[in-house]
Amino acid sequence: MTAVIEKCAFDEENERQLFMLELSTPEELPAHVDLHSPNFGCVLAWNACDTTTEEVAALVEPLIKAGCVYFSCWGPDCERVHDIIDECDPYTESVIMTTWHEKVPIEEALWYFLNCTWPDDEFRDSFRASIAITVGSREWAATARGAVNDPKTFTQAVSDGETGHKLFAKP
């Protein structure tokens, strides 16, 4: 089964269309990822502890081909996912930006994704979308969905020190 990319809010502060993709497994990634932006950013929330390098590459390489030029990784083993993405980078004159956020709540990683993800200079004018992708966790998906559906409220709540997916998940 292939998952469906959800169009969410428009982030007026950063002038980006936000999207959400909830995957049960990495294999559910749609064959064609089109966010109507030549380049985009991605926050990837994934427990990659039991995945091979090849499995990680199989998920990120189609995203790179679709135009992803900024990956923000969160979850167990996110540093390794970050390193694998760096190895997949096909550019020579510019780079795919990557960050990893270990040992912080998912809300902090999502706050960073919404407020601090800026691509290499070459891609700044064509960077008009961002997608939150979660793999294998409905709880993480609920938190990410809340962030991309209402980035202004989410950003303010996290800035005010309010964390916990219960703030953003619909009952």
DAJOQUI-V277024 format. One record per residue. N is the residue number from 1. OMEGA is omega in whole degrees, -180 to 180 (NA if undefined). Layout:
# DAJOQUI-V277024
n->N omega->OMEGA
n->N omega->OMEGA
This chain:
# DAJOQUI-V277024
n->1 omega->178
n->2 omega->178
n->3 omega->-178
n->4 omega->176
n->5 omega->-179
n->6 omega->173
n->7 omega->-176
n->8 omega->-175
n->9 omega->168
n->10 omega->179
n->11 omega->-177
n->12 omega->-179
n->13 omega->-177
n->14 omega->178
n->15 omega->180
n->16 omega->170
n->17 omega->-179
n->18 omega->-179
n->19 omega->179
n->20 omega->175
n->21 omega->178
n->22 omega->180
n->23 omega->171
n->24 omega->177
n->25 omega->180
n->26 omega->-179
n->27 omega->179
n->28 omega->179
n->29 omega->178
n->30 omega->-180
n->31 omega->-179
n->32 omega->178
n->33 omega->-180
n->34 omega->180
n->35 omega->178
n->36 omega->177
n->37 omega->-179
n->38 omega->180
n->39 omega->-176
n->40 omega->176
n->41 omega->-177
n->42 omega->166
n->43 omega->-177
n->44 omega->178
n->45 omega->-170
n->46 omega->170
n->47 omega->-174
n->48 omega->-176
n->49 omega->-176
n->50 omega->-179
n->51 omega->177
n->52 omega->175
n->53 omega->-180
n->54 omega->179
n->55 omega->177
n->56 omega->180
n->57 omega->180
n->58 omega->177
n->59 omega->-173
n->60 omega->-177
n->61 omega->176
n->62 omega->177
n->63 omega->177
n->64 omega->179
n->65 omega->179
n->66 omega->177
n->67 omega->179
n->68 omega->-179
n->69 omega->175
n->70 omega->175
n->71 omega->174
n->72 omega->-173
n->73 omega->179
n->74 omega->176
n->75 omega->179
n->76 omega->180
n->77 omega->-178
n->78 omega->178
n->79 omega->178
n->80 omega->177
n->81 omega->177
n->82 omega->-179
n->83 omega->179
n->84 omega->178
n->85 omega->178
n->86 omega->179
n->87 omega->-180
n->88 omega->-174
n->89 omega->-177
n->90 omega->-173
n->91 omega->177
n->92 omega->-179
n->93 omega->179
n->94 omega->-177
n->95 omega->168
n->96 omega->179
n->97 omega->178
n->98 omega->173
n->99 omega->173
n->100 omega->-173
n->101 omega->-178
n->102 omega->174
n->103 omega->171
n->104 omega->177
n->105 omega->180
n->106 omega->179
n->107 omega->179
n->108 omega->177
n->109 omega->178
n->110 omega->176
n->111 omega->178
n->112 omega->180
n->113 omega->-178
n->114 omega->-170
n->115 omega->-171
n->116 omega->-177
n->117 omega->178
n->118 omega->-175
n->119 omega->171
n->120 omega->-175
n->121 omega->-178
n->122 omega->-174
n->123 omega->-173
n->124 omega->-177
n->125 omega->-178
n->126 omega->-177
n->127 omega->-173
n->128 omega->180
n->129 omega->174
n->130 omega->-179
n->131 omega->172
n->132 omega->178
n->133 omega->174
n->134 omega->180
n->135 omega->169
n->136 omega->-180
n->137 omega->176
n->138 omega->179
n->139 omega->178
n->140 omega->180
n->141 omega->179
n->142 omega->179
n->143 omega->180
n->144 omega->179
n->145 omega->177
n->146 omega->-180
n->147 omega->-176
n->148 omega->175
n->149 omega->180
n->150 omega->-175
n->151 omega->-178
n->152 omega->179
n->153 omega->180
n->154 omega->-179
n->155 omega->-180
n->156 omega->-179
n->157 omega->180
n->158 omega->177
n->159 omega->178
n->160 omega->178
n->161 omega->178
n->162 omega->177
n->163 omega->-179
n->164 omega->-176
n->165 omega->-179
n->166 omega->179
n->167 omega->-170
n->168 omega->-180
n->169 omega->176
n->170 omega->-179
n->171 omega->NA
